[in-house]
Amino acid sequence: MRFVHVRCLAAWLWAWLWASSVFAHPAEQSITFAETLKRCEAAPTVRAVEAALKVKRGLDPELGSLVHNPQITVQAGYRNDTGGQGADVQVSIQQGLNLAGYAKARRRSAELEEATLAAEWKATLLAEQLGAARLWSELWGAEQAEENVNEEVDLARQTLLRTERLFQGGAATQVDVATARTYLAEVQGRRLAAEGEVVELGLQLSRWLGVGGALHASGQPEDPRLPVLSDTLLTEALRKLAALPEPSMRRLAEQSERARAEETVAQRGTQLYVGAMWLREPTAPWAAFGTLTLSLPAFERGQRERADQLAAAARLGVQTEAAVSGAQADLRQALHDVSHFGELGKLITETLLPSSAREVALRERLLAAGDGTILEVLMARRAYVAARTQSARVRANLIGSRQRLALYLTALGLFDAESGR
């Protein structure tokens, strides 16, 4: 019976350890920042637009100059009247010609539709890269914070063991032991929270890039060498905002709708049908005729379709203005984040971290000399851990914001990400 209990306990322990190893960190592959930006080109949203553009570019050149197909009509019968009797056959062929410029109008529409898809591909790729840069930076910062709290858990265990030994020797009180045990539980709770955040961000990045498994941020984040962020650069960037992929796509989509409206009018415009007819009757061995048919747009001019197309164009015109305004807000936010997190990171690195580390060292010395308490040491350690965690997150936010700003400036033609100019 005891053997059965031991086996059950061993099985339960193995299952618990397996679940902890699998579900605590389900990251299946590591990815660097450069690989993340490269992987954006294969993201599902980008590939969907790319596939549509490939089909469009492959089929649009097949548009011909004639917009009507030839029509062949055959009428056969038998005639029996006073003029005689026998077979009656009529064969006619007719070719329609659009005189309103329909062929040119539809080629223009096709060109604008292709340009719109190309701009949509650029806009989708830029949006993917901006989002991926933010998610990777946040994941890297969360993983750095997790490493810090893991180190603190080990130190908290050592502190608890040391406090218990001091208590056994009469150099510490039960309050000191309870304080150390409480601090250990606190940092263990923080470690669980950090693990949960890392897993969540890894899965978010995975979904964003269209990767099946969770991701882990590996390597150091790449800090782009941005140009000097002067007022002249900001003015030039704001002036060129309409050239960003998103506003360009909206503007081209508006032009496409207006071109389709013109195409609709041309399609319903004046039509000329030119043909010939061959005739055989009982009283006439054969006869040939030429035919001309003219269709005028007196009533139906595609008003219904044209109204919808111009309404869509009007909507897209407003959306273009909104896209420019949104891009301006995003650019200003990126500039603000670079400045804000730069100043905050400098403050933490040059002042907060050294002073908090110094306080921990001094509190440890006082405790060893008998002039300090466990509570004072743990409070100093709590402040130091918080400063390290904040430093990691601020650095991640700073580099992420600099990368997003570099992407914006590159899209505006004001910065070359590869050469750093």
C-alpha positions, 0 to 999 in steps of 0.5 A: 500500500505504501508503495502505491502511495509512493508511486502516485506521489512520484507520478503527481510530482512528475506531472507537476514538474512537466506542466510547470516546464511546459506552460510557464514558458511555452516559447518554441523559438527565439527571434531577434529584432532584425529577424522580427522586422524581416518576418513582417514581410511574410505576415499574413496581412502582407502576403494577402495584399501581395497575392492580390497585387500579383494577380492584378499585375498578371491579368491587367495587361490582357486588357484589349483595345476592343471592348465588344466581342464580335456577334455572328447570327445565322437564321435558316428556314424554308419559304413557300409563297407566291414567289417560290419555295426553297431554303431561306438563309441569312448570315450576319456578323457585327462588331461593336465599337465604343466611341466614348473612350471606354477602352482608355477609361478602363485601362486608367482604372486598372492602373490606379487599382494596381497602384492602390494595391501597391500602396496598400502593400507598403502601408500594411508592411509599415503597420506590421513593422511598427506593431512588431517593433513595439511588441518585440521591445515590450517582450524584451523589456518584460524578459529583462524584468523577469530575469531581475525578479528571478535573481531577487527570488534567489537572494530573498531565499538566502536572506530568509535562511540567514535570518532563520540562522540569526534567529536560532542564534538569538540575533534576530526576532520572530518579526524579522523571520516573518518579514523575510518570509513575507518578502520571499512570498512577495517576490515569488508572486512578482515572478509569477506575474512576470512569467505571465506577462512574458508568455502573453507578450510572446504569444501576441508577437507570434499572432502578429507575425503569423507564427504558430508557436510562442516567441522569445526575444533573443539578443540585444535590441538594435538602437538605430543611429537617428539623425539629429532631431532638429526643428528643421527635420520635424518641419520637413517630416510634417510637410511630407506626411501625405507621402506616407503609405497609408495616406497615399493608399487612401488618396489612390483609392479615391482616384480609383473610384473616380476613374471607375465612375468615368469608366461607367459613363464611357461604358454607357456612352455612344456605341457604333456597331459595324457589320455585314449580312449575306442572304439567300432566298428562293427568288435570289441566289444570294445578296450581301448588305453592309449594316451600321447601328448607332446607340446613343446614351439618351436615357441610361448613362450608368447613373446608379453605379456612378452615384455609388462610386462617387460616394465612395470617392467622397468617403475616401477623400475624408479618410485621406485627411484623417490618415494624414492627421493620424500620421501626424499624431503618431509622428509627434508621439514617436518624437515625444517618446524618444525624448521622454524615455531618453531623459527618464533612462538617463535619470535612472541609469545615472542617479536612481540605480547607483543610489539604490544599489549604494543604499542596499550595500550600506543597509547590509553593512549596518545589519552585519554590524548590528545597527540595522534591521532585516526590514530596512534591508528588505525595503532597500532591496525592494526599491533596488529591484523596482529600479532595475525593473523600471530601467529595463522597461524604460530602455525597451520603450526607448529603443522601441520608440527610436525604431518606430521613429526610424521606420517613419523617417525611412518611409518619408525618405528622410533617413536610411535605416541600413546606412544610418543616414 
